[in-house]
Amino acid sequence: MCRNIRCLHNFDPPTTDDDVREAALQFVRKVSGSTRPSRANTAAFEQAIDEIADATRRMLDQLVTNAPPKNRELEALKGRERHEKRMEREVRIRTMST
């Protein structure tokens, strides 16, 4: 799955509709293989984004958990740390093979 699509469930503050729409946009871009649809496909692209965002919002509203809400800033920090480790590994691998 696309790395740009993030977990949206169980956050404090709660996930906004803008967050949900951004995730739907990333999903549609990934599935269609296009970041910008042609003029002929714009309506289908936008309809898919709207439908996926609506389904995602309904699902998020229905999910139940006993876990405490996650902190957005802490999760973003963890994500940056994972990214840095991944980049360090890639640099090590590339320098070892040369």
N, C-alpha and C positions, 0 to 999 in steps of 0.2 A: 504494500500500500504506500501511497505517497507520503513522504516524511512531513510534508506541510500540513497534513490533516492531523489535528491534535485531539486528545481526549477532551471532551466537553462536559463530562458528567461529574457531579459532586464537587463543585468549586464554590468558594466564598470569596468575592461576591459571585452570585449565580451567573451562568453563561447567558450572554445577551443574544438577542435575535441577530445582531450584526455578526457575532461570532459564528452562529449557526449558518448564516448565509455564506460567510467566507469559507467555511468547511464544505458546504454544498458546491460552491464555485470551484474549489480545488478538486473535488471529486469529479465534477463534470469535465473539467479540463483534462484530468488524468484519463478518464474513460474515453473521451472524444479524441484525445491526442492533439488538442488544439487549445492554445491560450486565448485566441480570439476567433470566433466563428466568422465564416463569410457572411455577407449580407443576407444571402439566401437561407442560412442556417441560424441566424440570430434568434428568431422566434422560438425555435425548437430548443436552443441552448438555454434561453431565459426561462422557458417553461420547465425544463428539467431542473434548473437551479431552484425555482420556486417550489416544485413538488418535493424535491429532496430536502430542502430546508423545512418545509411543513412537516414531512414525515419525521425528520430528525427532532424537531421541536416536540412533536407529540411523544416520541419515544423518550426523550430526556425528561419530559414532564411526568411520565409514568414509571420511570425507573425508581426503585426503592433500595436504600442502603442503610446499614447501621454504622458505617464508617464515618468518622468525622470529615467535614469538608476539607478539601485540599486548598492550600494557599497558592494563588496564582504566581506570586513572585518567587516563592520557593521552588515551585515546579519549573518555572522558566530558568532559574539558576541551575537546577539539576540538568535540564536539557542542554544548557550551554556547556556544562561540565562534560556531559556525554559526547557532545560535538567535538570539544577540544581533545578528548581522549581518542576519538575516532580519527581525527586529523593527525594526531601524533603517531598512531599506529600506521596510517597510510604513508606518512613521511618515512617512518622506519623501514617499512616494506619496500618503498621505492628506492631508498638509499642503499639498502642491502643488495638489491638486484642489479645495481650498476657497478 
